[in-house]
Amino acid sequence: MASVPDQRFLPALIGDGRPLIAFTGVALLMSGIFAFFLSATKHFLPHDIAYLGMTAEALCGINECRIVHFMIHDRVSFGGAIAAVGILYLWLAAFPLHEREPWAWWTLVLSGLIGFGSFLSYLGYGYLDTWHGCATAALLPIFLLGMWKLWTVLPPSGPAVMFSTQTPVDRSTWQGTGRLLLLFTAASIALGGLVISIIGVTSVFVPQDLTYMNITVVELNAINPRLVPLIAHDRAGFGGGVCCCGVTMFFCLWCGRWQRSLWDAVAIAGTLGFATAVLIHPVVGYNDAVHLAPAVLGLATFAAGIILSARRDRVENAFDSGITDGHAVESDPVQEAS
């Protein structure tokens, strides 16, 4: 009978660090789903109610519930964004980090700085989200421990590794064109998230927001002087989540070897993000064309990228290895099983 290695319990669970990154991904995915369902039921968290001194039901009696609907629209979109990040973290842990690819570690560094760092932007308006703060304090050490363990097993590298791509984008193929559209979409998502965060910590609202709620900032402060800080917290967090999602997706698409699993992960993550961000608008009646245009255009570009990148080109026989005649090719991510 083969002998069983005498291992300690916690080191065996931590392994090379990938289980902790996967746990972080699962935690983000579940947090996003929780945020979605909590907002969809028009409920505030207990600390929101304690901070405002009023319930969602009480606030819903003002301006045809538009203020609550506006907050729901932000929180549902935030839930979709962090759920998408969770999916991408799971892919990074299962595939490129399993293959000891350093770019994946540096992608997590950048993504983590944006995602966890965005918590600090919440403090700009004086509102500390205690639940989010506790979740961040619990998850951050797990993420950092996983990153440290991975650093000890990965080949030495610097952040410059993120500038190289394993599968060059071939614009002469359907897949290359699709991948280029996905890269453009991811960059746009990152930029959009950054803009939302900046708005959240400065003006908080754009004109279309106030028109939808049929109210002014002065009137919001008259209803409750803590309403604007709470909404600013939501906006900053939403923007941080969206920016984190866009950055993570971009470097997965740019640095990662084009393969079926990457196409799957990007398709799932993008669908979660865009479905929540776009579909919540008609649900709450926020249908301003100027406000919706960036999200709808992003969805159209993403859908085109996903469809085109799934098409077969002349390289379909090279799917598994991603190599033809010694050169990297864009393999078919959705090739049918033979």
matplotlib code that plots the C-alpha trace (Angstrom):
import matplotlib.pyplot as plt

x = [0.0, 1.4, 2.3, 0.4, 2.5, 2.4, 0.9, -0.4, -4.1, -4.0, -1.0, -2.8, -5.9, -3.9, -1.8, 0.0, -2.4, -4.8, -7.5, -7.5, -7.8, -10.7, -12.3, -12.0, -13.7, -16.5, -17.0, -17.2, -19.7, -21.9, -21.7, -22.8, -25.8, -26.7, -26.5, -28.7, -31.5, -31.4, -31.8, -34.4, -36.6, -36.3, -34.7, -32.0, -29.4, -29.8, -26.8, -28.3, -31.6, -29.7, -27.6, -30.6, -33.0, -35.7, -36.6, -36.8, -40.6, -40.7, -38.4, -40.5, -43.4, -41.5, -41.5, -43.2, -40.4, -37.9, -35.2, -35.3, -35.5, -32.4, -30.5, -31.7, -30.4, -26.9, -26.9, -28.1, -25.5, -22.8, -23.9, -23.5, -20.1, -18.6, -20.1, -18.4, -15.1, -15.6, -16.1, -12.8, -10.9, -12.1, -10.9, -7.5, -7.1, -8.2, -6.2, -3.3, -2.2, -2.4, 0.0, 2.2, 1.7, 3.1, 0.8, -2.2, -0.6, 0.1, -3.5, -4.7, -2.4, -3.9, -7.4, -7.1, -5.6, -8.7, -11.3, -10.1, -8.8, -12.2, -13.4, -11.4, -13.4, -16.5, -15.1, -15.0, -18.6, -18.4, -20.4, -18.7, -20.5, -19.9, -20.9, -18.8, -15.9, -16.1, -16.3, -13.3, -11.4, -12.1, -11.5, -8.4, -6.0, -7.2, -6.5, -3.1, -2.1, -3.0, -1.0, 2.0, 1.9, 1.6, 4.5, 6.7, 6.0, 5.7, 8.7, 10.3, 8.8, 7.8, 4.7, 6.1, 4.9, 1.4, 2.3, 2.9, 0.3, 0.4, -2.1, -1.6, -4.8, -5.3, -7.7, -8.0, -10.0, -13.5, -12.0, -9.4, -12.0, -14.2, -11.4, -10.5, -14.1, -14.0, -10.7, -12.4, -15.4, -13.3, -11.3, -14.5, -15.9, -12.8, -13.0, -16.7, -16.2, -13.5, -15.8, -18.6, -16.2, -15.1, -18.7, -19.4, -16.8, -17.4, -20.8, -22.5, -25.2, -25.3, -28.2, -30.2, -30.2, -31.8, -34.3, -35.3, -35.8, -37.6, -35.6, -32.6, -29.7, -31.0, -34.3, -32.6, -30.7, -34.0, -35.6, -32.6, -29.1, -27.6, -29.2, -26.6, -23.6, -25.3, -26.0, -22.4, -21.2, -23.2, -21.9, -18.3, -18.6, -20.4, -17.8, -14.9, -16.5, -17.1, -13.5, -12.1, -14.2, -13.1, -9.4, -9.5, -11.3, -9.0, -5.8, -7.4, -8.2, -4.9, -2.4, -4.2, -3.9, -7.1, -8.9, -12.4, -12.3, -11.4, -14.3, -16.6, -15.5, -15.7, -19.1, -20.5, -18.9, -20.0, -23.5, -23.8, -22.4, -24.4, -27.6, -27.8, -26.6, -28.9, -32.0, -32.5, -33.2, -36.6, -37.5, -37.2, -38.3, -34.9, -35.0, -33.1, -31.4, -28.3, -27.8, -28.4, -26.4, -23.0, -24.3, -26.4, -23.5, -21.2, -23.6, -23.9, -20.1, -19.7, -22.4, -20.7, -17.3, -18.6, -20.4, -17.5, -14.9, -16.9, -16.7, -14.4, -11.5, -8.8, -7.2, -9.9, -7.6, -5.1, -7.6, -6.1, -2.5, -3.1, 0.0, 0.3, 3.7, 5.4, 3.1, 0.4, -3.1, -6.5, -8.2, -11.9, -13.4, -16.7, -15.6, -18.1, -17.1, -16.2]
y = [0.0, 3.4, 5.6, 8.9, 12.0, 13.4, 16.9, 19.6, 20.4, 24.1, 24.0, 21.2, 23.4, 26.4, 24.5, 26.7, 29.6, 28.9, 27.5, 30.9, 32.8, 30.5, 31.1, 34.8, 34.3, 32.3, 34.9, 37.7, 35.7, 35.0, 38.6, 39.8, 37.4, 38.5, 42.2, 41.5, 39.7, 42.1, 45.1, 43.3, 42.9, 46.6, 46.0, 48.1, 46.5, 47.0, 49.4, 51.4, 51.8, 52.7, 55.3, 56.9, 56.6, 55.4, 52.3, 51.7, 51.6, 55.1, 56.5, 54.8, 57.1, 60.0, 60.9, 57.7, 55.6, 57.0, 57.6, 54.0, 52.8, 54.8, 53.2, 49.8, 50.5, 51.2, 48.2, 45.6, 46.8, 46.6, 43.0, 42.0, 43.6, 41.9, 38.6, 38.9, 39.6, 36.4, 34.4, 35.8, 35.0, 31.4, 31.1, 32.6, 30.2, 27.1, 27.7, 30.3, 30.0, 26.3, 26.6, 28.9, 31.9, 35.0, 37.5, 36.1, 37.0, 40.5, 40.8, 39.9, 42.5, 45.2, 43.9, 43.6, 47.1, 48.5, 46.3, 46.4, 49.9, 51.2, 50.7, 53.7, 55.9, 55.2, 57.2, 60.4, 61.2, 60.1, 56.8, 53.6, 50.5, 48.2, 45.0, 45.8, 46.8, 43.5, 41.5, 43.3, 42.9, 39.1, 38.5, 40.7, 38.5, 35.4, 37.0, 38.3, 34.9, 33.3, 35.9, 35.3, 31.6, 31.9, 34.3, 31.6, 29.0, 31.2, 32.0, 35.3, 38.2, 41.8, 43.6, 44.1, 40.5, 42.0, 43.8, 40.5, 38.3, 34.5, 34.6, 37.5, 39.2, 38.2, 40.7, 38.7, 36.0, 36.1, 35.0, 37.8, 40.4, 39.1, 39.1, 42.7, 43.7, 42.0, 43.8, 47.2, 46.3, 45.4, 48.7, 50.6, 48.9, 49.9, 53.5, 53.7, 52.3, 54.9, 57.7, 56.4, 56.3, 59.8, 61.0, 59.1, 61.0, 64.4, 65.5, 62.1, 62.6, 63.4, 65.6, 62.6, 61.0, 64.1, 64.3, 60.7, 61.2, 64.5, 66.1, 68.4, 67.7, 70.5, 68.7, 65.3, 66.9, 68.4, 64.9, 63.4, 64.9, 61.4, 60.4, 61.9, 60.3, 56.9, 57.2, 58.5, 55.3, 53.2, 55.0, 54.8, 51.1, 50.4, 52.3, 50.5, 47.1, 47.9, 49.3, 46.1, 43.9, 45.7, 45.7, 42.0, 41.0, 43.1, 41.4, 37.9, 38.5, 40.2, 38.0, 34.7, 31.9, 31.9, 28.8, 27.4, 28.0, 31.7, 32.2, 30.5, 32.7, 35.9, 35.0, 34.2, 37.3, 39.7, 38.3, 38.8, 42.3, 43.6, 41.8, 43.5, 46.9, 47.1, 45.2, 47.0, 50.3, 49.3, 47.6, 50.8, 53.0, 54.8, 54.9, 58.1, 57.5, 59.5, 57.6, 54.2, 54.6, 53.6, 50.5, 49.4, 50.1, 48.1, 45.2, 45.3, 45.3, 42.5, 40.4, 40.9, 40.0, 36.8, 35.7, 36.4, 34.9, 31.7, 31.2, 28.7, 29.7, 27.7, 26.9, 24.6, 21.5, 23.4, 24.0, 21.9, 23.1, 26.6, 26.0, 25.5, 25.2, 26.6, 29.7, 30.7, 30.7, 31.7, 28.4, 27.8, 28.3, 26.6, 23.8, 20.9, 17.7, 15.1]
z = [0.0, -1.0, 1.9, 2.4, 2.7, 6.3, 5.6, 7.8, 7.4, 6.5, 4.2, 2.3, 1.9, 0.9, -1.6, -4.1, -3.4, -6.2, -3.9, -2.0, -5.3, -6.3, -2.9, -3.5, -6.8, -5.3, -2.5, -5.1, -7.2, -4.2, -3.0, -6.4, -6.4, -2.9, -3.9, -6.9, -5.0, -2.1, -4.4, -6.6, -3.5, -2.7, 0.7, 2.4, 4.5, 8.3, 8.5, 5.6, 7.6, 10.7, 8.9, 7.1, 10.0, 7.5, 5.6, 1.9, 2.3, 3.8, 1.2, -1.5, -0.7, -2.1, -5.9, -7.0, -5.4, -7.9, -5.3, -4.2, -7.8, -8.7, -5.7, -6.8, -10.4, -9.0, -6.6, -9.1, -11.6, -8.9, -8.1, -11.8, -12.0, -9.0, -9.9, -13.3, -11.6, -9.5, -12.7, -14.1, -10.9, -11.0, -14.6, -13.7, -10.8, -12.9, -16.1, -16.4, -12.8, -13.0, -16.0, -13.9, -16.2, -14.5, -16.3, -14.5, -11.1, -12.2, -13.6, -10.1, -8.6, -10.7, -10.3, -6.6, -6.2, -8.1, -6.4, -2.8, -3.2, -4.3, -0.7, 0.3, -2.1, 0.0, 2.8, 0.8, 1.8, 5.4, 5.1, 6.3, 5.0, 7.9, 6.1, 3.1, 5.4, 7.4, 4.1, 2.8, 6.0, 5.9, 2.2, 1.7, 3.9, 2.1, -1.3, -0.1, 1.3, -2.0, -3.9, -1.7, -2.1, -5.9, -6.0, -4.4, -7.2, -10.3, -12.5, -11.7, -13.7, -13.7, -14.7, -18.2, -18.9, -19.2, -22.4, -24.3, -25.8, -26.2, -29.1, -31.5, -32.7, -36.3, -37.8, -41.0, -39.2, -37.7, -34.4, -34.5, -35.3, -32.5, -30.0, -31.0, -30.3, -26.9, -26.1, -27.1, -24.9, -21.9, -22.2, -22.5, -19.4, -17.4, -18.6, -17.8, -14.3, -13.7, -14.8, -12.6, -9.6, -10.2, -10.4, -7.2, -5.2, -6.8, -8.2, -7.4, -10.1, -13.8, -15.0, -16.3, -12.8, -11.2, -14.1, -13.6, -9.9, -10.6, -7.8, -7.0, -4.7, -2.4, -2.2, -1.5, 1.4, 2.7, 2.7, 4.5, 4.8, 4.7, 1.4, -0.9, 1.0, 0.9, -2.9, -3.4, -1.6, -4.0, -7.0, -6.0, -5.2, -8.5, -10.5, -8.7, -9.4, -13.1, -13.6, -11.9, -14.2, -17.3, -16.4, -15.4, -18.6, -20.8, -19.6, -19.7, -23.3, -24.2, -22.3, -22.1, -24.7, -26.8, -25.8, -25.1, -21.4, -21.8, -24.3, -21.8, -18.9, -20.8, -22.2, -18.7, -17.1, -19.8, -19.8, -16.0, -16.2, -19.2, -18.3, -14.9, -16.1, -19.1, -18.1, -14.8, -16.6, -18.2, -14.9, -12.9, -15.8, -16.2, -20.0, -20.9, -24.3, -23.4, -20.2, -21.7, -24.9, -23.5, -21.9, -25.0, -27.4, -25.1, -25.0, -28.9, -29.2, -26.7, -28.4, -31.8, -30.3, -28.6, -31.8, -34.2, -31.9, -31.8, -35.5, -37.1, -39.4, -41.1, -37.7, -36.3, -36.2, -33.9, -31.1, -28.4, -28.7, -30.0, -32.2, -36.0, -37.6, -34.5, -34.5, -32.1, -33.6, -32.4, -31.7, -31.8, -28.3, -29.1, -31.4, -31.3, -29.7, -32.2]

ax = plt.figure().add_subplot(projection="3d")
ax.plot(x, y, z, "-o")
ax.set_aspect("equal")
plt.show()
